[in-house]
Amino acid sequence: MYNLEKRVKMKLYLRLCALFAVVISCNKKEEPIVITSQDLHGSIHKVTEVMIHDIFSPPVASRIFAYPNIAAYEIVALNNSGYKSLVGQVTDLTPIPVPAKDKPINYQMAALIAHMEISKRLIFSEDRIEAHRDSLYANWQAKNLTLFKNSEEYGLAVAKHIGNWLDKDNYKQTRTMPKFTINTDDNSRWQPTPPAYMDGIEPHWSKIRPFVIDSANQFVPVPPPAFSMDKESDFYREVKEVYDISREITAKGDSSEEIAIAKFWDCNPYVSVTRGHLMFATKKITPGAHWIGITKIACEKTNSDFDKTIFAYTKTSMAIADAFISCWDEKYRSNLIRPETVINQYIDENWAPVLQTPPFPEYTSGHSVVSGAAATVLTSIFGDNFAFDDDTEVPFGLPVRGFTSFNQAADEAAISRMYGGIHYRAAVEVGVGQGRNLGTFIVDKLEMNGNKELVSK
């Protein structure tokens, strides 16, 4: 009898506790969640950090930036009438799923969730993205669990859709294609360079599906000057120019502005350092990551909101990605020898460039093409005379550099490759033009908002 009475009292107690919990839950107000442009900047910065850690090549890094941005942008465009979907404008992209009407969502939160999910599947160190994601999730859950769950469900659904699309861009197939074959019978052809003598990077990148351009060979540049060591030939004059400039600026030592420019725009994730019997790599951002950093600077200077910010990142990252496809198509077609190899063989066997030579053919200059494309798109968004201070390289021990426009920055990035001793003049001048032509095509083709481009908000 006593045990029965005790069990009844316990059941009553538990029911009262449950009722109390319900009352407390009902009285707790779910807070609104505001996703800011800084949240987006933070996530993209985290992706950049992981790419540096994982040492992705410049072309592959451009792909890692583009797909997450598109996923986030498509969600934003679904909810903001000021922006238009990329469906029908970007190759093979189909409409993303539509959210359920009975489940209210935060579109910016869903966009950021989709961005982080796609980023996670494109890098190696997933745990680093997950740690950043989980810190955001905990904050959102504490404020409004229902809204978070709805937004998470939708963001992951869009990420799955974009993931299916990106899986068909031929990237996986290029992972199993043969290495680049070195032609030792032709003195004009590219040869691996010291100190690591690495194989040619991404020789099949032209087979990757482009985003906006029609094909990898849509913007084929004029051929480089024909290889010749005749002192009256255009090619020899370009080789000698690289050699002479290098000797002149290195004689100035630390006071050389040209060396400062070369180092600022180096952006080579493959720099190998040899100490005794030990060889290791120093980690840096890629050319595309540098321009993504400039995009952040422009968005912050204009106080752009979340939607404007993802718009700028998306359009710029697609231009960068297509620029790499276009440039790498030419690199492995012309297959031109680097200045370091020519100068060591024919002029000065002890000469070394200011910058370490990247492991792929010379023509055209990748940084020049990418810079021309990115600067053209950013100019279309933020204007011609957009002055900014570029602090992108500060984490790598380099000072801030100021620019009066994106195009000035692109021109400096291009000429930096000559100062660094890794490119001839034709590669940088033709390359930046190739990039600008590609960027202009993207600006003219894409309609991402009603006014063609938005004035910063």
C-alpha positions in Angstrom: 0.0 0.0 0.0 2.8 2.3 0.9 4.7 1.6 -2.3 1.6 2.2 -4.4 1.0 5.6 -2.7 4.7 6.4 -3.3 4.4 5.6 -7.0 1.3 7.7 -7.4 3.0 10.7 -5.8 6.0 10.2 -8.0 3.8 10.2 -11.1 2.1 13.3 -10.0 5.4 15.0 -9.3 6.7 14.1 -12.8 3.6 15.4 -14.4 3.9 18.7 -12.5 7.6 19.0 -13.6 6.6 18.4 -17.2 3.8 20.9 -17.0 6.2 23.4 -15.5 8.7 22.8 -18.3 6.0 23.4 -20.9 5.0 26.7 -19.2 8.6 27.9 -19.1 9.1 26.9 -22.7 6.0 28.7 -23.8 7.0 31.9 -21.9 10.5 31.9 -23.4 10.5 34.2 -26.4 12.4 33.0 -29.4 14.8 35.8 -30.5 15.1 37.0 -34.0 18.4 36.0 -35.7 20.2 38.5 -37.8 22.8 37.2 -40.2 25.3 39.9 -41.2 27.8 40.4 -43.9 30.5 39.9 -41.3 29.2 36.4 -40.7 29.7 35.7 -44.4 33.2 37.3 -44.5 34.1 35.2 -41.5 33.1 31.9 -43.2 34.9 32.8 -46.4 38.0 33.7 -44.4 37.8 30.4 -42.7 37.6 28.6 -46.1 40.7 30.6 -47.2 42.6 29.6 -44.1 41.8 25.9 -44.7 42.8 26.2 -48.4 46.2 27.6 -47.3 46.6 24.8 -44.8 45.6 22.1 -47.3 47.9 23.7 -50.0 45.4 23.7 -52.9 46.7 24.8 -56.3 45.5 28.2 -57.7 43.0 26.6 -60.2 41.6 24.2 -57.7 41.3 27.0 -55.1 39.2 29.0 -57.6 36.7 26.2 -57.8 36.5 25.9 -54.0 35.5 29.6 -53.8 32.9 29.6 -56.7 30.5 26.8 -55.8 29.8 27.7 -52.2 29.2 31.3 -53.3 26.7 30.2 -56.0 24.8 28.1 -53.5 24.4 31.0 -51.1 23.6 33.5 -53.9 20.8 31.3 -55.3 19.1 31.2 -51.9 19.4 35.0 -51.6 18.1 35.6 -55.1 15.0 33.4 -54.3 14.0 35.9 -51.5 15.3 39.2 -52.8 13.6 40.6 -55.9 16.7 42.8 -56.5 18.7 39.8 -57.6 18.1 37.3 -60.4 18.9 33.6 -60.4 21.9 32.3 -62.3 19.8 29.5 -63.8 20.0 29.7 -67.6 23.1 32.0 -67.3 25.6 29.6 -65.7 26.4 26.3 -67.4 24.0 23.4 -66.5 22.7 25.0 -63.3 19.1 24.0 -62.6 16.7 25.7 -60.1 17.3 25.0 -56.4 14.5 23.5 -54.3 11.9 25.9 -53.0 11.4 26.0 -49.2 8.2 24.6 -47.6 5.6 27.3 -47.1 4.7 26.0 -43.7 8.2 26.2 -42.4 9.5 29.8 -42.0 13.2 30.2 -42.7 15.9 32.8 -42.4 17.2 33.1 -46.0 20.6 34.5 -45.0 21.1 31.8 -42.4 20.1 29.1 -45.0 22.5 30.7 -47.5 25.4 30.6 -45.0 24.6 27.0 -44.0 24.6 26.0 -47.7 27.9 27.9 -48.2 29.6 26.1 -45.3 28.3 22.7 -46.3 29.6 23.0 -49.9 32.9 24.4 -48.7 33.3 21.5 -46.4 32.9 18.9 -49.1 35.5 20.7 -51.4 38.4 20.8 -48.9 40.4 18.2 -47.0 40.4 19.5 -43.4 36.7 19.2 -42.9 37.1 19.4 -39.1 38.2 23.0 -39.4 35.1 24.1 -41.2 32.9 22.0 -38.9 34.4 23.7 -35.8 33.6 27.1 -37.2 30.1 25.9 -38.3 29.3 24.4 -34.9 30.1 27.7 -33.1 27.6 29.5 -35.3 25.0 26.7 -34.9 25.2 26.9 -31.1 24.5 30.6 -31.1 21.6 30.3 -33.6 20.0 27.3 -31.7 20.1 29.2 -28.4 18.2 32.1 -30.0 15.5 30.4 -32.0 15.7 26.6 -32.3 12.7 26.3 -34.7 13.9 28.9 -37.1 17.4 27.4 -37.1 16.1 23.9 -37.7 13.9 25.0 -40.7 16.8 27.1 -42.1 19.3 24.3 -41.7 17.0 21.8 -43.4 16.6 24.1 -46.3 20.2 25.1 -46.6 21.3 21.5 -46.6 18.7 20.7 -49.3 20.2 23.4 -51.5 23.7 22.3 -50.8 22.8 18.8 -51.9 21.3 20.2 -55.1 24.5 22.3 -55.8 26.6 19.3 -54.8 25.0 17.2 -57.5 25.7 19.9 -60.0 29.3 20.4 -59.1 29.9 16.6 -59.3 29.4 16.8 -63.0 32.0 19.5 -63.8 34.6 16.9 -64.8 36.9 17.6 -61.8 36.9 14.0 -60.6 37.7 12.7 -64.0 40.8 15.0 -64.3 42.1 13.5 -61.0 42.9 10.3 -62.9 44.2 11.8 -66.1 47.9 11.3 -67.0 50.6 13.6 -65.8 52.0 16.3 -68.1 54.7 14.8 -70.4 57.9 16.8 -70.6 59.3 17.4 -74.1 63.1 17.3 -73.7 63.7 17.5 -77.5 62.4 21.0 -77.9 64.3 23.9 -76.2 61.2 26.1 -76.2 59.1 23.8 -74.1 58.5 24.1 -70.4 60.8 22.2 -68.0 60.4 21.7 -64.2 62.3 24.4 -62.2 64.3 24.4 -59.0 64.3 23.8 -56.1 61.5 21.1 -56.1 61.4 20.4 -59.9 57.6 19.7 -59.5 55.5 18.2 -62.3 53.3 20.6 -64.3 50.2 21.5 -62.1 46.7 20.8 -63.5 47.6 20.1 -67.1 43.9 19.1 -67.8 42.3 22.1 -66.2 40.9 23.3 -69.5 38.6 20.2 -69.4 36.8 21.6 -66.3 33.3 22.8 -67.1 33.3 26.6 -67.2 30.8 28.8 -65.3 29.9 31.7 -67.6 32.3 31.6 -70.6 31.2 29.3 -73.5 34.4 27.2 -73.5 38.0 27.1 -72.3 39.3 28.4 -75.7 36.8 31.3 -76.1 39.5 33.8 -75.2 42.6 32.3 -76.9 45.3 35.0 -76.8 47.8 35.8 -79.6 50.7 33.3 -79.6 53.8 34.3 -77.6 56.9 35.5 -79.4 58.6 32.5 -81.2 61.4 30.9 -79.2 64.8 32.1 -80.5 68.1 33.0 -78.9 69.0 35.2 -81.8 69.8 38.6 -80.1 67.7 40.4 -82.6 64.6 38.3 -82.0 61.6 39.4 -79.9 61.9 36.4 -77.7 65.5 37.1 -76.8 64.8 40.7 -76.1 62.1 39.7 -73.7 64.4 37.2 -72.0 67.1 39.8 -71.7 64.6 42.3 -70.3 63.7 40.0 -67.5 67.4 39.4 -66.7 68.3 43.1 -66.8 65.4 44.2 -64.7 66.2 41.5 -62.1 69.8 42.5 -61.8 68.9 46.2 -61.6 66.3 45.8 -58.8 68.2 43.3 -56.7 71.1 45.8 -56.7 68.9 48.2 -54.9 68.3 45.7 -52.1 65.6 46.4 -49.5 64.9 49.8 -51.0 63.6 48.4 -54.2 59.9 49.2 -54.8 59.8 46.6 -57.6 60.8 43.8 -55.2 58.2 45.0 -52.8 55.6 44.8 -55.5 56.8 41.3 -56.6 56.6 40.0 -53.1 53.2 41.6 -52.4 51.6 39.8 -55.4 53.6 36.5 -55.1 50.6 34.4 -54.0 52.5 31.1 -54.6 51.3 28.2 -52.4 54.1 26.0 -53.7 57.2 27.9 -52.3 59.7 25.3 -51.3 62.4 26.1 -48.7 65.6 24.0 -48.4 67.6 24.0 -45.2 70.3 21.4 -45.2 68.7 18.1 -46.0 65.3 19.4 -45.1 62.8 20.7 -47.7 59.4 22.1 -46.7 56.8 24.4 -48.1 55.8 27.9 -46.9 52.1 28.4 -47.1 50.5 31.4 -48.9 47.2 32.4 -50.5 46.6 32.0 -54.2 46.0 34.8 -56.7 42.3 34.1 -56.6 42.3 34.2 -52.8 44.0 37.6 -52.9 41.2 39.0 -55.1 38.6 37.4 -52.9 40.3 39.4 -50.1 40.0 42.6 -52.2 36.3 41.8 -52.7 35.9 41.7 -48.9 37.7 45.1 -48.6 35.3 46.7 -51.1 32.2 45.2 -49.5 33.3 46.5 -46.0 34.2 49.9 -47.3 30.8 50.3 -48.8 29.0 48.8 -45.8 27.4 46.3 -48.2 24.7 44.2 -46.6 24.6 40.4 -46.7 22.8 40.1 -50.0 25.1 42.6 -51.8 28.1 41.0 -50.3 27.3 37.5 -51.6 26.4 39.0 -54.9 29.9 40.5 -55.1 31.7 37.4 -54.0 29.7 35.2 -56.4 30.3 37.3 -59.5 33.9 37.8 -58.8 34.6 34.2 -57.9 33.0 32.9 -61.1 35.2 35.4 -63.1 38.3 34.1 -61.3 37.4 30.5 -61.9 36.7 31.0 -65.6 39.9 33.0 -65.9 41.9 30.0 -64.6 40.2 27.7 -67.1 41.0 30.1 -69.9 44.6 30.7 -68.8 45.4 27.1 -68.2 44.0 26.2 -71.7 46.7 28.5 -73.2 49.5 27.5 -70.8 49.5 23.9 -71.9 48.9 24.8 -75.5 51.8 27.2 -75.9 53.8 25.2 -73.3 56.5 27.9 -73.1 59.7 27.7 -71.2 60.2 29.8 -68.1 62.8 32.7 -67.8 64.7 30.8 -65.1 65.4 27.9 -67.4 66.4 30.0 -70.4 68.6 32.4 -68.5 70.4 29.6 -66.7 71.0 27.7 -70.0 72.0 30.6 -72.2 72.9 33.7 -70.2 73.9 33.2 -66.6 73.9 29.8 -64.9 73.9 31.3 -61.4 71.0 33.6 -61.9 67.9 33.1 -59.8 64.5 35.0 -60.0 63.3 37.2 -57.1 60.3 34.9 -56.7 60.3 31.1 -56.9 59.1 29.9 -60.3 55.6 28.3 -60.1 55.3 24.7 -61.5 53.6 25.2 -64.8 54.3 26.7 -68.3 54.9 30.4 -68.7 52.4 31.8 -71.2 50.1 33.5 -70.3 50.6 34.8 -66.8 47.9 33.3 -64.5 48.0 36.2 -62.0 47.7 38.6 -64.9 44.6 36.9 -66.4 42.9 36.4 -63.1 43.6 40.0 -62.0 42.3 41.5 -65.2 39.1 39.4 -64.9 38.5 40.1 -61.2 39.3 43.9 -61.5 36.8 44.2 -64.4 34.0 42.5 -62.5 34.7 44.5 -59.3 34.8 47.7 -61.3 31.3 46.9 -62.7 30.0 46.6 -59.1 31.8 49.3 -57.2 32.9 51.8 -59.8 35.9 53.0 -61.8 37.8 55.1 -59.3 37.3 52.9 -56.2 40.3 53.6 -54.0 41.2 51.1 -51.4 43.9 49.9 -49.0 44.9 46.3 -49.6 45.8 44.6 -46.3 45.3 41.0 -47.7 49.0 40.1 -47.3 49.4 41.5 -43.8 49.1 38.0 -42.2 52.0 37.0 -44.4 54.3 39.7 -43.1 53.8 42.2 -45.9 52.7 45.8 -45.5 49.4 47.4 -46.7 49.4 48.8 -50.3 47.1 51.5 -51.5 45.4 51.6 -54.9 43.3 54.2 -56.7 41.2 51.5 -58.6 40.9 47.8 -59.1 42.4 48.2 -62.6 45.5 49.9 -61.1 45.8 46.9 -58.7 45.5 44.5 -61.7 48.2 46.3 -63.7 50.5 46.1 -60.7 49.8 42.5 -60.1 50.6 41.8 -63.8 53.9 43.7 -63.9 54.9 42.1 -60.6 55.5 38.9 -62.4 58.2 40.5 -64.5 59.8 42.1 -61.4 59.7 38.7 -59.8 61.6 37.2 -62.8 59.0 34.5 -63.5 57.3 35.9 -66.7 58.2 37.7 -69.9 56.5 41.0 -70.9 54.2 39.4 -73.4 52.8 37.0 -70.8 51.8 39.8 -68.4 50.5 42.4 -71.0 48.6 39.9 -73.1 47.5 38.1 -70.0 45.9 41.0 -68.3 44.2 41.9 -71.6 42.9 38.3 -71.8 41.5 38.6 -68.3 39.8 41.9 -69.0 38.2 40.6 -72.2 36.9 37.6 -70.2 35.7 39.8 -67.4 33.9 42.1 -69.8 32.1 39.1 -71.3 30.9 38.0 -67.9 29.7 41.5 -67.0 27.8 41.8 -70.3 26.4 38.3 -70.2 25.2 38.0 -66.6 22.0 39.7 -65.4 22.1 39.2 -61.7 19.9 42.2 -60.8 17.4 44.6 -62.3 19.7 47.5 -62.7 22.5 45.4 -64.3 24.7 46.2 -61.3 23.7 47.5 -57.9 25.0 50.7 -56.4 26.5 49.8 -53.0 23.9 50.0 -50.2 
